[in-house]
Amino acid sequence: MRLESTPELEAFRGTVRAFVAEHSPGIKTHSGVRAPEPALMPAIREWTAKLYEAGFLGIHWPAEYGGRPDAHPLEPSVVAEEIARARTWPPVGAASLASAALIDFGTDEQRSRFLPRIRSCEDVWCQLFSEPEAGSDLAALRTRARREGEGDDAVFVVDGQKVWTTNGQHADMGYLLARTDGDVPKHQGITAFALDMRSSGVDVRPLRELTGTTDFNEVFLDGVRIPAANVIGRVNDGWRVAMSSLGRERSGVAARGVELFAALDDLLRLAEQTPAALDDSTHRQAIGELAARVQVNAAMIGQAQSRMLHGTEQPADALLGKIFFSELNHDLADFGLRLQGTDGLLIEADPEAVADGWWQDAHLYSRAYTIAGGANEVLRTQVAERGLGLPREPR
């Protein structure tokens, strides 16, 4: 593997870094993919619009919608890395997923209607995929959409429930999967929709989590009427639309590598401030092991990027990267908490809490990464089947 940055890419990085320093909405105080407080949303919308206007988001969109399709393939990763390095807010919501689906499968009318509003951040999108009975097994979703009427007046009436919807409380639009045919194999009867979250019958209920924050939501859909013109792709072809858009999002992987290096730096500072921590050989070995794993994670990201550039990606690359990152992220937070001894019991807002309780919050949230995007246990099975070609477990 060879992955050496070009002078042009490094010049681009410098431009992005300067832009982020000048325009970002401030430090993101919690780790992970978190929903901002409502009062911060106007600033994040403005920040996101500036990133698009400067050409730092939507880089590989079609030129007619503001993209630069001939840009270096790693430019989106550079932008994600620099936002993570500044510890500021990335764009919130699922606009990258929705835009990928619209660009690859949407109609000209849909692209003209939705893409400019994504660029201006007039529309924040959320992802309406997971359900209480269909998380890692997404194809088992039960939300139903039945067609009523024909022609221009046709609508789909949707009933069901979604859950773990990040930023659902802030979203203007939803990228929805619903079952439109229950008489075919489960992967074949799903349709993708663009849903106006202000539609009658949409009920968003924030979930209060272990961290005390409300990053996720459950969304109830009761007789929601979606115009047939909002079908993304073809009816009953939503599985292909969803898998394609999920496969297009790679830049976040690079940002996670930067986040781990930042967490490792924080851990070293914490160890230096902890009496006798660095004098304990067990602690030194544990920190050394974590540092080695952070470097391995960076090498895995580099390998995946190299394969992407050369068109040799492997089915297990993204799966292994997610498993490795999520478990290392948890172990870093866990060790940071244990270093504090009994002070690790203090929580955010306690005046005696280390770093205002950042480690405690990060530790609690870290479990979400092992589940989001597919539980690690399920992903390991997929690595065995897709990456190693092992036979499927008999049903």
ZAMARGU-4260 file (C-alpha; in steps of 0.2 Angstrom, whole numbers, plus 5000, padded with zeros to 4 digits):
<rodrens>
0) 5000/5000/5000 | 5006/5018/4996 | 4996/5033/5000 | 5006/5049/4999 | 4997/5065/4999
5) 5000/5076/4984 | 5006/5095/4986 | 4989/5100/4978 | 4980/5090/4992 | 4990/5097/5006
10) 4987/5115/4999 | 4969/5111/4999 | 4970/5105/5017 | 4978/5122/5022 | 4964/5131/5014
15) 4951/5120/5023 | 4960/5122/5039 | 4960/5141/5038 | 4942/5141/5033 | 4937/5131/5048
20) 4946/5141/5060 | 4938/5157/5053 | 4920/5151/5051 | 4916/5136/5063 | 4902/5138/5076
25) 4913/5133/5090 | 4919/5118/5100 | 4908/5103/5100 | 4908/5098/5119 | 4902/5080/5117
30) 4910/5066/5108 | 4901/5056/5095 | 4887/5059/5082 | 4877/5070/5093 | 4862/5081/5091
35) 4865/5100/5095 | 4854/5110/5107 | 4840/5119/5097 | 4848/5136/5101 | 4863/5131/5091
40) 4854/5125/5075 | 4854/5142/5066 | 4873/5143/5068 | 4875/5126/5062 | 4864/5129/5047
45) 4874/5144/5042 | 4890/5135/5045 | 4884/5121/5034 | 4879/5133/5020 | 4896/5141/5020
50) 4904/5124/5018 | 4894/5121/5003 | 4896/5138/4996 | 4915/5137/4998 | 4915/5120/4989
55) 4920/5110/5004 | 4904/5099/5004 | 4895/5091/4989 | 4912/5090/4981 | 4908/5076/4969
60) 4890/5081/4965 | 4887/5085/4947 | 4893/5102/4942 | 4876/5108/4938 | 4872/5107/4956
65) 4888/5115/4963 | 4900/5100/4963 | 4917/5098/4957 | 4917/5081/4950 | 4935/5082/4944
70) 4942/5086/4961 | 4954/5074/4970 | 4944/5059/4977 | 4951/5062/4994 | 4946/5080/4996
75) 4930/5075/5006 | 4940/5065/5018 | 4952/5080/5020 | 4937/5091/5024 | 4930/5079/5037
80) 4948/5077/5045 | 4950/5096/5047 | 4933/5098/5055 | 4936/5084/5067 | 4954/5091/5071
85) 4946/5108/5075 | 4934/5098/5087 | 4919/5108/5079 | 4902/5103/5072 | 4901/5093/5056
90) 4885/5095/5046 | 4871/5087/5056 | 4858/5075/5048 | 4858/5063/5034 | 4860/5075/5019
95) 4875/5066/5013 | 4865/5050/5012 | 4850/5058/5004 | 4860/5068/4991 | 4869/5052/4986
100) 4852/5043/4983 | 4845/5058/4974 | 4860/5060/4963 | 4861/5042/4958 | 4842/5037/4957
105) 4832/5053/4958 | 4823/5062/4944 | 4828/5078/4937 | 4814/5087/4946 | 4819/5079/4963
110) 4837/5084/4961 | 4832/5102/4956 | 4820/5103/4971 | 4830/5095/4985 | 4849/5098/4981
115) 4849/5117/4982 | 4840/5116/4998 | 4853/5104/5005 | 4867/5116/4999 | 4858/5131/5008
120) 4854/5120/5023 | 4836/5126/5022 | 4833/5107/5024 | 4841/5096/5037 | 4838/5078/5033
125) 4836/5063/5044 | 4838/5044/5041 | 4822/5034/5043 | 4828/5016/5042 | 4830/5007/5058
130) 4814/5001/5067 | 4811/4992/5084 | 4811/4975/5076 | 4823/4979/5061 | 4839/4986/5067
135) 4854/4976/5061 | 4842/4966/5050 | 4836/4982/5040 | 4827/4971/5027 | 4815/4965/5040
140) 4807/4983/5042 | 4788/4983/5045 | 4783/5001/5041 | 4770/5000/5027 | 4767/5011/5012
145) 4751/5008/5002 | 4747/5017/4985 | 4731/5027/4983 | 4726/5035/4967 | 4734/5036/4950
150) 4744/5048/4939 | 4749/5065/4946 | 4737/5063/4961 | 4744/5047/4967 | 4750/5046/4985
155) 4758/5033/4997 | 4750/5031/5014 | 4763/5026/5027 | 4760/5018/5044 | 4774/5012/5055
160) 4787/5017/5068 | 4806/5021/5066 | 4819/5023/5080 | 4837/5028/5083 | 4833/5043/5071
165) 4848/5055/5075 | 4843/5073/5073 | 4825/5069/5070 | 4819/5083/5081 | 4829/5095/5070
170) 4825/5088/5053 | 4815/5096/5039 | 4815/5081/5027 | 4817/5062/5030 | 4825/5049/5019
175) 4813/5035/5022 | 4812/5016/5019 | 4795/5008/5019 | 4788/4991/5013 | 4777/4992/4998
180) 4775/4974/4994 | 4774/4960/5007 | 4772/4946/4995 | 4790/4946/4988 | 4807/4942/4996
185) 4810/4955/5010 | 4824/4964/5001 | 4813/4966/4985 | 4798/4974/4992 | 4805/4990/4999
190) 4804/5008/4992 | 4814/5024/4996 | 4805/5040/4999 | 4808/5059/5002 | 4797/5063/5017
195) 4792/5081/5023 | 4794/5079/5042 | 4781/5092/5044 | 4768/5081/5036 | 4752/5077/5045
200) 4754/5061/5055 | 4773/5062/5058 | 4776/5062/5077 | 4794/5064/5082 | 4798/5059/5100
205) 4815/5062/5107 | 4823/5048/5117 | 4832/5053/5133 | 4848/5042/5134 | 4860/5036/5147
210) 4870/5051/5144 | 4856/5062/5148 | 4855/5070/5131 | 4842/5067/5117 | 4853/5063/5101
215) 4841/5049/5095 | 4822/5049/5092 | 4808/5038/5089 | 4796/5043/5074 | 4778/5037/5073
220) 4770/5038/5056 | 4751/5037/5056 | 4742/5038/5039 | 4756/5050/5032 | 4753/5054/5014
225) 4768/5055/5003 | 4766/5061/4985 | 4771/5047/4973 | 4783/5060/4965 | 4793/5058/4981
230) 4798/5040/4977 | 4817/5040/4975 | 4821/5027/4962 | 4808/5014/4957 | 4794/5007/4968
235) 4801/4991/4977 | 4819/4995/4972 | 4822/5004/4989 | 4835/4991/4995 | 4846/4995/4980
240) 4844/5014/4983 | 4848/5012/5001 | 4864/5001/4999 | 4871/5012/4986 | 4869/5028/4996
245) 4876/5020/5011 | 4891/5014/5001 | 4895/5031/4995 | 4898/5039/5012 | 4917/5036/5016
250) 4923/5053/5022 | 4917/5050/5040 | 4930/5036/5042 | 4944/5048/5040 | 4937/5059/5053
255) 4936/5045/5065 | 4954/5042/5064 | 4958/5060/5069 | 4946/5059/5083 | 4955/5044/5090
260) 4972/5053/5089 | 4964/5067/5099 | 4957/5056/5112 | 4974/5048/5114 | 4982/5065/5116
265) 4968/5069/5130 | 4972/5052/5138 | 4991/5056/5139 | 4987/5073/5147 | 4975/5065/5159
270) 4989/5052/5164 | 5002/5065/5167 | 4990/5074/5179 | 4985/5058/5188 | 4997/5054/5203
275) 5007/5039/5200 | 4998/5034/5184 | 5014/5034/5173 | 5024/5026/5187 | 5013/5010/5186
280) 5020/4998/5173 | 5002/4991/5170 | 4996/5008/5165 | 5011/5012/5154 | 5008/4996/5145
285) 4989/4999/5143 | 4993/5016/5136 | 5006/5009/5124 | 4993/4996/5118 | 4980/5009/5115
290) 4993/5020/5106 | 4997/5005/5095 | 4979/5002/5091 | 4976/5020/5086 | 4991/5019/5074
295) 4983/5002/5067 | 4967/5011/5064 | 4975/5025/5054 | 4984/5011/5044 | 4967/5003/5041
300) 4960/5019/5035 | 4975/5022/5023 | 4973/5005/5016 | 4955/5007/5013 | 4958/5024/5005
305) 4972/5017/4994 | 4960/5003/4988 | 4947/5016/4984 | 4959/5026/4974 | 4964/5010/4964
310) 4947/5003/4962 | 4951/4987/4973 | 4940/4989/4987 | 4935/4974/4997 | 4918/4970/5004
315) 4925/4968/5022 | 4935/4985/5022 | 4921/4996/5029 | 4914/4982/5041 | 4931/4979/5049
320) 4935/4998/5050 | 4919/5001/5059 | 4921/4986/5071 | 4939/4991/5075 | 4935/5010/5078
325) 4920/5007/5089 | 4929/4995/5100 | 4945/5005/5101 | 4935/5021/5105 | 4926/5013/5119
330) 4942/5006/5126 | 4950/5023/5126 | 4936/5031/5135 | 4935/5017/5147 | 4953/5018/5152
335) 4952/5037/5154 | 4938/5034/5166 | 4947/5021/5176 | 4962/5032/5177 | 4952/5044/5187
340) 4948/5032/5201 | 4933/5037/5212 | 4933/5053/5203 | 4927/5044/5188 | 4910/5043/5197
345) 4907/5062/5195 | 4897/5067/5180 | 4895/5082/5169 | 4891/5099/5178 | 4899/5093/5194
350) 4912/5106/5198 | 4925/5092/5203 | 4923/5082/5187 | 4938/5080/5177 | 4937/5090/5160
355) 4919/5094/5165 | 4914/5076/5164 | 4919/5073/5146 | 4926/5056/5149 | 4911/5050/5158
360) 4899/5056/5144 | 4911/5048/5131 | 4911/5032/5140 | 4892/5031/5141 | 4890/5036/5122
365) 4904/5024/5116 | 4892/5009/5117 | 4881/5018/5103 | 4895/5016/5091 | 4896/4997/5093
370) 4877/4996/5088 | 4875/5011/5076 | 4877/5006/5057 | 4875/4987/5062 | 4879/4979/5078
375) 4897/4973/5079 | 4891/4955/5081 | 4881/4955/5065 | 4895/4964/5056 | 4907/4950/5061
380) 4896/4938/5053 | 4896/4948/5037 | 4915/4949/5037 | 4915/4930/5038 | 4902/4928/5024
385) 4907/4943/5012 | 4925/4945/5016 | 4931/4927/5019 | 4918/4918/5008 | 4913/4907/5023
390) 4896/4898/5021 | 4881/4906/5028 | 4874/4898/5044 | 4860/4886/5041 | 4843/4894/5044
</rodrens>
